[in-house]
Structures are given as structure tokens and as C-alpha cells.
Amino acid sequence: MIRQSMKMAWKQLKTSKMRSFLTMLGIIIGVSSVILLVSLGKGVTDQVNSQMGDLGSNLVTVMNTSTNPNDKFTYDDVLKYKNIDGVKSVSPELSGQVKATFDYKSKDLKLIGTNEQYKDARGLKLDKGRFLLPIDVEYGQKIAVIGPNVASDLFGFSDPIGEYIRVNGMPYKVVGVLKEKGASMMGSSDDQVFVPLTAAQRMLKDTNVRTFYVETDTAEDVDRVVNTLESRLSIHFDYNAADSASGESAPYQVINQQEILNAFDTISSTLTTALGAIAGISLVVGGIGIMNIMLVSVSERTREIGIRKALGAKKRDILTQFLIESIVISVVGGLVGIAIGVSGALAFGSIAGIPSGITASTIIGSFLFSMLIGVVFGITPANKASKLRPIDALRSE
């Protein structure tokens, strides 16, 4: 009986192709929207987690947020935090905008003054040459490590190792080129030039280190190191509990990498769920469209229902027939929506350079929801058809 009802439902779809397509359109849009938005939300989350994960969950960022010019971090001040138990390395960062030139080519870029431990702390990798050495920082050597975009813009296909570039007019010998890393929440190293901290201080005429990174031995050491850092920083800046109680903000900020990841995961999950719920509204609208068309179909086929009941069809048979027709419309629309949603997520991910984020659970969930829509919104028309009395149905024109 069910197989026969499915054949009749399929025949009904083919008989009125345009009406069937318009009926499915809401389901198609709903399913494709849910898959596309949820997949892209997950793709963005995966990319950010990957980028942040490259830095490791054992990285702590310390920032001097004070507006008081007397509140400073010198390089020696920063190095003192290396003796904290559980600290693996400490890397200062002094940054500024500069112009780099080679022959007749020039490029505006970001200069980073740091030490030899910055590469591992920030997850940078060398393509060729070397990174900074302790002796470079000690003597303020005029050497530079450049990002891949800087290398291609200034040198083209030539090897930049051993060549001299002029940074704000001063000659710097290129000793290394980084591997391409791409953009991230922490900025892109591809368009940056790295020099010893002491050389950057001379160039930028600034000895105040506003940011430095603390790498712990393990992720388990982070909380303990953060507590010690905050205790020492409060002494360094003469910031006490009374200042905090009076509402005065701390002149420093300690950022735990893992806390950022957890916060972002929470926010992205909430946004992805919200986007999926909004897209799911169109599925409900599509279900209303199915119910409307099925009610029209019941009215158009009243005599057919009367003849079937006169020939012995039971209420259950008529109910099953129209319910299956509603489900078939939802299923076909759901399958088309899945195809469009998956294709759209793959295409958009490829263009935007992010993971597609497509998961089997998203596809299966969207499909089952579309089928549920067919059942829920098909019940009323099917029930109406099954309750028609044969004599009344046969008399209808």
C-alpha cells in the first residue's frame, strides 16, 4: 500500500511540475541555507582555532596599557620574568610602520623588533636562511628576517639572502625569509620585517616595550605563571587592591591564549546556532507552503477521494496517500537543498580560503528536519482528505 502511494505521489509531482517545484522551493531554500550557514560558521571556527592553535595553548601575552609615560618596560625588565618557574621563553615585541626599499622598489610594512625566541613563541617557520641570534640583539646588528610577501615584492624571483634592503633609509642585511603563513587574528607575518630589538629601538627611538610574550613549559603551567606574572606586574606598576577597588583599571593586561580560544568557541557556537535557527525559519515557511498546496490538492481531488472510498478505500489509506505525497515533496526538496548547500559551502570556502566546515551531522540533521516538516504540515491536509464522506465527495464538482 505504501509503495503504491509513493508511486501515486511521484506521478502527482510529475503531472504538475511547476507547482511541485514552487512547493518545494521553500524546503530547498531552507535546507541549503541551514547547511551553508552552519558549515561556514564551523569553517570559520576551525580556521581560527587552527591559527590560534599554531601558537599553542601555553602562550601568554602581556601588554602595557598604561597612558603614563613613566610606566615602561625595558628589555631588561622583560627578561626578569624569565626566571618564573614554568616559563620557557620570553619574547619582547616593539613594532612600528616603516618603508623598506631595494633598488627602485619600495614597500610600506610593519617592523617587529624582538629576540631569537620570538620565532618559536609565535609559531613562525623559516623558508631559507636563519632567524635572529642572541648576538644580534646584544650588539644591535643591522640584519633583517623578512616575510615571503616582502621577499616577492622587493626581490621578485631573486634570492634575497645576503642582499641589503634599506629600512627607513638604513641598510639592513637580509639573513632569512619566513614561510608563508597567511592572515590570522594576530596579524600576518608575511608582510613584516623582523630585526633585533636593540636595532628597532634605535630606529624607532623608543625603548618602551609595550608587548611581550611568555611561553610556558606546558599548558598546565599557564595558570600558575599568569598568577605570578600579575603579582609581579602589580608591584612593577605600583597597582594594588585599593586601586582596583576604587575602579581604577590596571595599567597592564595579561592574556591567556587558551581563554581566548574558549571564549571564541563559545561565541562562534552561539552565532552558528543562531544562524542555523534563522535559516531553519525558511524551512517552516516551506512547510506552510506544502500544507497550503496539499489543501488545494485535496479540494481538486475530492471526487477521486470519493471514488476511492466508494471502492473500499479506508480512512487510513487516504490519510497515508496524502501524507506520503507531502513527505515525498519534502524529501525531494531536501535532497535538492542538500546538493545546493554543499556545493555553495565548498565554493564559498574555496573562494574565501577557509575550510568548508561541512559535516555529516549537519546534512543528516537538515534532511531529517525537512522530512519532519513534510509530516507535520502534511497531517492537516491528509486528515481533511481522509474524513471526507464518499457521498459528499462524489457530489462535488
Salt bridges, closest charged atoms under 4 A:
ASP46 OD2 - LYS42 NZ 2.97
ASP77 OD1 - LYS80 NZ 3.95
ASP85 OD2 - ARG224 NH1 3.33
GLU93 OE1 - ARG122 NH1 3.53
ASP120 OD1 - LYS119 NZ 3.34
ASP136 OD2 - ARG130 NH1 2.83
ASP153 OD2 - LYS107 NZ 2.71
ASP159 OD1 - LYS128 NZ 3.84
ASP191 OD1 - LYS107 NZ 3.32
ASP221 OD1 - ARG224 NH2 2.66
GLU300 OE1 - ARG19 NH1 3.11
GLU304 OE1 - ARG301 NE 3.19
GLU325 OE2 - ARG301 NH2 2.82
ASP392 OD2 - ARG389 NH1 3.79
